[in-house]
Amino acid sequence: MEGWLRGEAAAALGRGTRVCLYFNGVADVVGYGSLGQTRWRYPHADSPKTALVIVPAVAVRRVYWGKPDGPQGDRYSSQIMQHPIDESFAWPGSPPELGLFVHPDNLAAIKPYARYGFRPYFHTYADPASGVIYPSYLRPLARG
Ligand SMILES: CC(C)(COP(=O)(O)OP(=O)(O)OC[C@H]1O[C@@H](n2cnc3c(N)ncnc32)[C@H](O)[C@@H]1OP(=O)(O)O)[C@@H](O)C(=O)NCCC(=O)NCCS
């Protein structure tokens, strides 16, 4: 986590991305989240690029995965994911959707993202270093 904060997070802050650290009731760091802006072709592959909100990175410390015991909606993962979702409703310019990328094998993330209303989207990111193609997901921000 420290590496992420000093590296990617610090650079992202300079580009206007918001980064949050989350603590539990005993002041222990549980995880981090972030929220920024991107431009994807939306709503179709041949549409012009549109400003969307994006969660560049979110994580829960390993000791807190699946915790606390009890309903899924009360888990740290849910609480940490709910915050950027709530924040994105107030994002300047009222972008229509909140997006993110997930490693295709990261089922521990894909499962809860489905719970928060994210659906697969056609846009992808090809990591030049690893060659991994990251699929994207979108969640509508319309209220009502
Ligand atoms: C993604 C992350 C935040 C999820 O936190 P978490 O506390 O594990 O999430 P939850 O326990 O609420 O949900 C994970 C679900 O995936 C399941 N799961 C975990 N590992 C799995 C695996 N390898 N295969 C299938 N399912 C898996 C869990 O059993 C759980 O299922 P359930 O909701 O039916 O109980 C956490 O795993 C993490 O920080 N990972 C490292 C960083 C990361 O990958 N971030 C996301 C991409 S930026």
Ligand as a Chemical Component Dictionary entry (heavy atoms), coordinates in Angstrom:
data_LIG
# 
_chem_comp.id                   LIG 
_chem_comp.type                 NON-POLYMER 
_chem_comp.pdbx_formal_charge   0 
_chem_comp.three_letter_code    LIG 
# 
loop_
_chem_comp_atom.comp_id 
_chem_comp_atom.atom_id 
_chem_comp_atom.alt_atom_id 
_chem_comp_atom.type_symbol 
_chem_comp_atom.charge 
_chem_comp_atom.model_Cartn_x 
_chem_comp_atom.model_Cartn_y 
_chem_comp_atom.model_Cartn_z 
_chem_comp_atom.pdbx_ordinal 
LIG C1  C1  C 0 -11.060 -6.551  -4.458 1  
LIG C2  C2  C 0 -11.118 -6.447  -2.940 2  
LIG C3  C3  C 0 -11.232 -4.968  -2.555 3  
LIG C4  C4  C 0 -12.366 -7.179  -2.448 4  
LIG O1  O1  O 0 -12.385 -7.150  -1.030 5  
LIG P1  P1  P 0 -12.950 -8.414  -0.242 6  
LIG O2  O2  O 0 -13.033 -8.053  1.184  7  
LIG O3  O3  O 0 -12.168 -9.604  -0.623 8  
LIG O4  O4  O 0 -14.435 -8.484  -0.900 9  
LIG P2  P2  P 0 -15.704 -9.335  -0.447 10 
LIG O5  O5  O 0 -15.335 -10.341 0.606  11 
LIG O6  O6  O 0 -16.820 -8.421  -0.147 12 
LIG O7  O7  O 0 -16.106 -10.072 -1.800 13 
LIG C5  C5  C 0 -15.226 -10.948 -2.463 14 
LIG C6  C6  C 0 -16.034 -12.119 -3.003 15 
LIG O8  O8  O 0 -15.208 -12.839 -3.938 16 
LIG C7  C7  C 0 -15.002 -14.163 -3.444 17 
LIG N1  N1  N 0 -13.647 -14.558 -3.832 18 
LIG C8  C8  C 0 -12.489 -14.185 -3.257 19 
LIG N2  N2  N 0 -11.459 -14.739 -3.930 20 
LIG C9  C9  C 0 -12.010 -15.458 -4.946 21 
LIG C10 C10 C 0 -11.475 -16.282 -5.975 22 
LIG N3  N3  N 0 -10.153 -16.416 -6.118 23 
LIG N4  N4  N 0 -12.328 -16.867 -6.832 24 
LIG C11 C11 C 0 -13.666 -16.720 -6.699 25 
LIG N5  N5  N 0 -14.240 -15.942 -5.758 26 
LIG C12 C12 C 0 -13.408 -15.343 -4.875 27 
LIG C13 C13 C 0 -15.233 -14.100 -1.952 28 
LIG O9  O9  O 0 -15.583 -15.351 -1.424 29 
LIG C14 C14 C 0 -16.399 -13.118 -1.916 30 
LIG O10 O10 O 0 -17.580 -13.763 -2.337 31 
LIG P3  P3  P 0 -19.000 -13.555 -1.557 32 
LIG O11 O11 O 0 -19.341 -12.084 -1.692 33 
LIG O12 O12 O 0 -19.950 -14.424 -2.288 34 
LIG O13 O13 O 0 -18.757 -13.917 -0.123 35 
LIG C15 C15 C 0 -9.863  -7.102  -2.275 36 
LIG O14 O14 O 0 -9.819  -8.444  -2.669 37 
LIG C16 C16 C 0 -8.551  -6.424  -2.626 38 
LIG O15 O15 O 0 -8.216  -5.389  -2.057 39 
LIG N6  N6  N 0 -7.798  -6.966  -3.580 40 
LIG C17 C17 C 0 -6.486  -6.417  -3.955 41 
LIG C18 C18 C 0 -6.644  -5.134  -4.751 42 
LIG C19 C19 C 0 -7.577  -5.299  -5.933 43 
LIG O16 O16 O 0 -7.581  -6.324  -6.596 44 
LIG N7  N7  N 0 -8.391  -4.261  -6.171 45 
LIG C20 C20 C 0 -9.389  -4.269  -7.238 46 
LIG C21 C21 C 0 -8.856  -3.892  -8.555 47 
LIG S1  S1  S 0 -8.243  -2.228  -8.628 48 
# 
loop_
_chem_comp_bond.comp_id 
_chem_comp_bond.atom_id_1 
_chem_comp_bond.atom_id_2 
_chem_comp_bond.value_order 
_chem_comp_bond.pdbx_ordinal 
LIG C1  C2  SING 1  
LIG C2  C3  SING 2  
LIG C2  C4  SING 3  
LIG C2  C15 SING 4  
LIG C4  O1  SING 5  
LIG O1  P1  SING 6  
LIG P1  O2  DOUB 7  
LIG P1  O3  SING 8  
LIG P1  O4  SING 9  
LIG O4  P2  SING 10 
LIG P2  O5  DOUB 11 
LIG P2  O6  SING 12 
LIG P2  O7  SING 13 
LIG O7  C5  SING 14 
LIG C5  C6  SING 15 
LIG C6  O8  SING 16 
LIG C6  C14 SING 17 
LIG O8  C7  SING 18 
LIG C7  N1  SING 19 
LIG C7  C13 SING 20 
LIG N1  C8  SING 21 
LIG N1  C12 SING 22 
LIG C8  N2  DOUB 23 
LIG N2  C9  SING 24 
LIG C9  C10 SING 25 
LIG C9  C12 DOUB 26 
LIG C10 N3  SING 27 
LIG C10 N4  DOUB 28 
LIG N4  C11 SING 29 
LIG C11 N5  DOUB 30 
LIG N5  C12 SING 31 
LIG C13 O9  SING 32 
LIG C13 C14 SING 33 
LIG C14 O10 SING 34 
LIG O10 P3  SING 35 
LIG P3  O11 DOUB 36 
LIG P3  O12 SING 37 
LIG P3  O13 SING 38 
LIG C15 O14 SING 39 
LIG C15 C16 SING 40 
LIG C16 O15 DOUB 41 
LIG C16 N6  SING 42 
LIG N6  C17 SING 43 
LIG C17 C18 SING 44 
LIG C18 C19 SING 45 
LIG C19 O16 DOUB 46 
LIG C19 N7  SING 47 
LIG N7  C20 SING 48 
LIG C20 C21 SING 49 
LIG C21 S1  SING 50 
# 
